[in-house]
Amino acid sequence: MNTFRWGILGTGGIAAAFVQDLKLAQGHSVVAVGSRTLDRAQSFLADAPGAVACGSYQELVDRDDVDAIYVATPHPSHHEHTLLALNAKKPVLCEKPFAISAAQAENMVDTARKNNVALLEAMWTRYLPHIAQLREILTSGVLGQIQMVEADLGARLADQNIERCVNPVLGGGALLDLGIYPVNFIHLVLGAPSAITARAVMTDRNVDAQTSAIFDYASGAQGVFNTTMIAQTPCRAVISGLLGRLEIDRAFYKPTQMRVALFDGTITEYPNTYIGRGMREQAIEMAHVVRTGLLESALMPWGESIAVMKTMDQIRAGIALKYPFED
């Protein structure tokens, strides 16, 4: 099968991590890199030797030798740059968070559908092997009826002079950058909540430094998540049912080990044997979707991306988090 050819839109740290992990995926290559300036694109070629540097995003998406575009620009730009690529008839793998709001996410999906072009959210956790195992465990019913899902993600970022984390113009705050992972994880297990209670600690620049929320479900189950950019936290996740629990070790959103601990005392370990960071699995899924003529992935379908963004909208409303670029 021919090599799947990637165009990288954006030259930040997440793009570099994606390109490095992609080197472990057979049959994938980076053929072009686009930035706002040619100098920045050329500088990125140290991570992508053999690729062509493009001095504008338009130049990148217009290339005939690109099979898909990986959008890795700052959060507020995901909507604009995804539409740019989709309207150029290029399939898109868009970094998380998929968009700033559910309205933007819906517009992205509508544009993909109108152009008959594949669109996937780069929520890389959803495509990992241990999450495939998690799905099998949940389907088996071994845990019994799920009562509680807990997930946390915290990193000491607020005092590290990382502008994208603290600047409201860049969509800063813990929720969009870190909280998207535990929110997405709870959605994976329990779906969209019927009610949300959220609280936050805000910075002096009016973005959330720390946010916690409880999701309520008609079944009586609850989801609890915490995210912070003030301090490092365990970054673990636990799914608790009537018959047992699934414990996912640090960091739950990356390739890691986990175990099932049943009420009768039985423990089954699932060791981590994965090599690499794990960002290539979403690229492999993207190639599969494009080559089979699909528009979305069953692992992270459009409806799920929109549902997660609706939950994020509700949390933001609950903690009065509004960005200056919003209407």
C-alpha positions in Angstrom: 0.0 0.0 0.0 1.2 3.5 -0.8 2.7 5.7 1.9 0.1 7.9 3.7 1.4 11.5 3.2 0.9 14.1 6.0 0.9 17.8 5.9 1.6 19.4 9.3 -0.3 22.7 9.9 1.4 24.4 12.9 4.9 24.1 14.2 4.5 24.0 18.0 5.5 21.4 20.5 2.4 19.1 19.9 3.2 19.0 16.2 6.8 18.0 17.0 5.6 15.2 19.3 3.2 13.9 16.7 5.9 13.9 14.0 8.4 12.1 16.2 5.9 9.4 17.2 4.7 9.0 13.5 8.2 7.7 12.7 7.2 4.5 14.5 4.2 4.0 12.2 5.0 2.0 9.1 3.7 3.5 5.9 3.4 7.1 7.0 5.5 10.1 6.1 5.5 13.9 6.6 5.8 15.5 3.2 5.0 19.2 4.0 5.0 21.6 6.9 3.1 24.9 6.9 3.5 27.9 9.2 2.7 31.6 9.1 6.2 32.3 8.0 8.6 30.4 5.8 11.4 30.7 8.4 9.3 28.9 11.0 8.3 26.2 8.6 12.0 25.7 7.6 13.1 25.5 11.3 10.6 22.7 11.9 12.2 20.6 9.2 14.7 19.4 11.7 11.9 17.3 13.1 10.6 16.3 9.6 13.7 15.8 7.3 12.7 15.5 3.7 9.5 17.5 4.0 8.8 20.7 2.1 8.4 24.0 4.0 5.4 26.1 3.2 5.3 29.8 4.2 1.5 29.9 4.6 -1.3 27.5 5.6 -3.0 28.1 2.3 0.0 26.9 0.4 0.1 23.7 2.5 -3.5 22.7 2.1 -3.3 23.4 -1.7 -0.6 20.8 -2.2 -1.5 17.8 -4.4 0.9 15.5 -2.6 -0.8 15.6 0.8 -3.3 12.9 1.8 -4.3 14.5 5.1 -3.7 17.6 7.2 -2.8 17.5 10.9 -4.0 20.8 12.5 -1.8 21.6 15.5 -2.3 25.4 15.9 -3.4 27.1 19.2 -6.9 26.2 20.4 -8.8 29.2 19.1 -7.4 28.6 15.6 -8.6 25.0 15.2 -12.0 26.0 13.7 -10.5 28.4 11.2 -7.7 26.1 10.1 -9.8 23.0 9.9 -12.2 24.8 7.6 -9.3 26.0 5.5 -8.2 22.4 4.9 -11.7 20.9 4.5 -12.6 23.6 1.9 -9.4 22.6 0.0 -10.8 19.0 0.0 -8.2 17.8 2.4 -9.0 15.3 5.2 -8.2 16.7 8.6 -7.0 15.3 11.9 -7.6 18.2 14.3 -5.9 18.5 17.7 -7.9 18.5 20.8 -9.8 20.4 22.0 -11.7 19.9 18.7 -13.0 23.5 18.9 -13.7 26.3 21.4 -17.4 25.6 21.4 -20.0 23.1 20.3 -21.2 25.6 17.7 -17.7 25.6 16.1 -17.6 21.8 16.2 -20.9 21.6 14.5 -19.7 24.0 11.8 -16.6 21.9 11.2 -18.6 18.7 10.9 -21.1 20.4 8.5 -18.2 21.5 6.4 -16.7 18.1 6.3 -20.0 16.6 5.3 -20.6 19.3 2.6 -17.2 18.7 1.1 -17.4 14.9 1.5 -14.0 14.9 3.3 -12.9 12.9 6.4 -12.6 14.7 9.7 -11.3 13.3 12.9 -10.6 14.8 16.3 -7.0 14.1 17.5 -8.1 13.0 21.0 -5.3 10.5 20.8 -6.4 8.6 24.0 -9.4 7.2 22.2 -7.3 5.4 19.7 -4.8 3.7 22.2 -4.6 -0.1 22.8 -5.4 0.2 26.5 -8.6 2.1 25.7 -9.5 -0.7 23.3 -9.1 -3.1 26.2 -11.2 -0.8 28.4 -14.0 -1.0 25.9 -13.9 -4.8 25.9 -13.9 -4.9 29.7 -17.0 -2.6 29.8 -18.8 -4.6 27.1 -18.1 -7.8 29.0 -20.1 -6.6 32.0 -17.5 -7.9 34.4 -17.6 -4.6 36.4 -21.4 -4.7 36.8 -23.5 -1.6 36.5 -21.1 1.4 36.6 -21.7 3.8 39.5 -18.7 6.1 39.5 -16.1 7.3 37.1 -13.2 9.5 38.5 -10.4 11.1 36.5 -7.9 13.8 37.2 -5.3 15.6 35.2 -3.0 18.3 36.8 0.3 19.7 35.8 2.4 22.6 37.1 2.1 24.9 34.2 0.7 28.2 35.5 4.1 29.5 36.9 6.2 28.2 34.0 5.9 31.2 31.7 3.9 29.2 29.1 1.8 31.9 27.4 -0.7 29.6 25.8 -1.7 28.3 29.2 -2.4 31.6 30.8 -3.4 34.0 28.0 -7.2 34.2 27.5 -6.6 35.3 23.8 -5.0 31.9 23.2 -7.8 30.0 25.0 -5.7 29.6 28.1 -6.7 27.9 31.3 -6.7 24.3 32.7 -10.1 23.3 31.2 -9.3 23.4 27.5 -5.7 22.3 27.7 -5.9 19.6 30.4 -9.5 19.2 31.5 -10.6 18.0 28.0 -8.9 14.6 28.8 -10.9 13.7 31.9 -14.1 15.1 30.4 -13.6 13.0 27.3 -12.8 10.0 29.4 -16.0 10.3 31.4 -18.0 10.6 28.2 -16.3 7.5 26.9 -17.6 5.5 29.8 -20.9 7.1 30.7 -21.9 9.4 27.8 -23.2 12.9 28.1 -24.4 13.9 31.6 -27.9 15.0 32.4 -26.7 17.7 34.8 -23.3 19.3 35.6 -22.1 21.0 38.8 -18.8 22.9 38.3 -16.5 25.1 40.4 -13.2 26.8 39.5 -10.4 28.8 40.9 -9.7 31.7 38.4 -6.4 33.5 37.6 -6.0 37.2 37.6 -6.3 37.0 33.8 -9.7 35.4 34.1 -9.0 31.9 32.9 -9.4 28.8 35.1 -6.3 27.8 37.1 -8.2 24.8 38.5 -11.6 23.3 37.8 -13.6 20.4 39.4 -17.0 19.1 38.3 -19.6 16.4 39.0 -21.6 14.9 36.2 -25.0 13.4 37.1 -26.7 10.6 35.1 -30.3 9.3 35.0 -29.0 5.9 36.0 -27.7 7.2 39.3 -24.1 7.1 38.2 -21.8 10.1 38.6 -18.6 11.2 37.0 -16.1 13.3 38.9 -13.2 15.2 37.4 -10.5 17.6 38.6 -8.1 19.5 36.5 -5.4 22.0 37.5 -2.5 23.8 36.0 -1.2 24.8 39.5 0.1 21.5 40.7 1.1 18.0 39.5 -1.6 15.5 40.4 -1.7 11.6 40.1 -3.4 11.7 36.7 -5.2 8.5 37.3 -8.7 7.2 36.4 -11.0 4.7 38.1 -14.2 3.2 36.8 -16.2 1.6 39.7 -19.1 -0.8 39.2 -21.2 -3.0 41.5 -18.9 -6.0 40.8 -15.5 -4.4 40.6 -13.4 -1.5 39.4 -11.0 -0.7 36.7 -7.9 1.3 37.8 -5.8 3.1 35.2 -2.4 4.2 36.4 -0.6 7.4 35.7 -1.1 8.8 33.2 -4.5 7.4 32.2 -4.6 9.3 28.9 -1.3 7.8 27.7 -0.3 4.2 27.1 -0.1 2.8 30.7 -0.9 -0.2 32.8 -4.2 -0.9 34.4 -6.0 -3.6 36.4 -9.4 -5.0 37.1 -10.1 -5.5 40.9 -13.3 -7.5 41.5 -15.5 -7.5 44.6 -14.6 -11.2 45.2 -10.9 -10.2 45.5 -9.8 -11.3 42.0 -7.3 -9.0 40.4 -6.3 -9.1 36.7 -3.4 -7.0 35.6 -3.1 -5.4 32.1 0.6 -4.4 31.8 1.8 -1.7 29.5 3.9 -3.1 26.6 3.5 -0.1 24.3 6.5 1.4 22.6 6.4 5.1 21.9 4.3 8.0 23.0 1.0 6.9 21.4 0.2 9.8 19.1 0.7 7.7 16.0 -2.4 5.5 16.6 -4.7 8.4 15.6 -2.7 8.8 12.4 -3.1 5.1 11.6 -6.9 5.4 12.2 -7.0 8.5 10.0 -5.4 6.6 7.1 -7.9 3.7 7.6 -10.8 6.1 7.5 -9.6 7.9 4.3 -8.6 4.7 2.5 -12.0 3.0 3.2 -14.0 6.1 2.0 -15.4 6.9 5.4 -15.8 10.5 6.8 -15.5 9.8 10.5 -14.1 7.3 12.9 -16.1 4.8 15.0 -13.6 5.4 17.8 -14.3 9.1 18.0 -17.4 9.9 15.8 -18.5 13.4 15.0 -21.5 13.1 17.4 -19.2 12.4 20.3 -16.9 15.3 19.5 -19.9 17.6 19.5 -21.3 16.1 22.7 -18.0 16.6 24.5 -17.9 20.2 23.4 -21.4 20.8 24.6 -20.3 19.5 28.0 -17.3 21.8 27.9 -19.7 24.7 27.1 -21.8 23.8 30.1 -18.7 23.7 32.4 -17.5 27.0 31.1 -20.9 28.6 31.7 -20.9 27.2 35.2 -17.5 28.7 36.0 -18.1 31.9 34.0 -15.1 31.3 31.7 -15.5 33.4 28.6 -12.8 34.2 26.1 -12.3 37.7 24.6 -12.6 36.4 21.0 -16.2 35.0 21.6 -19.3 36.9 20.6 
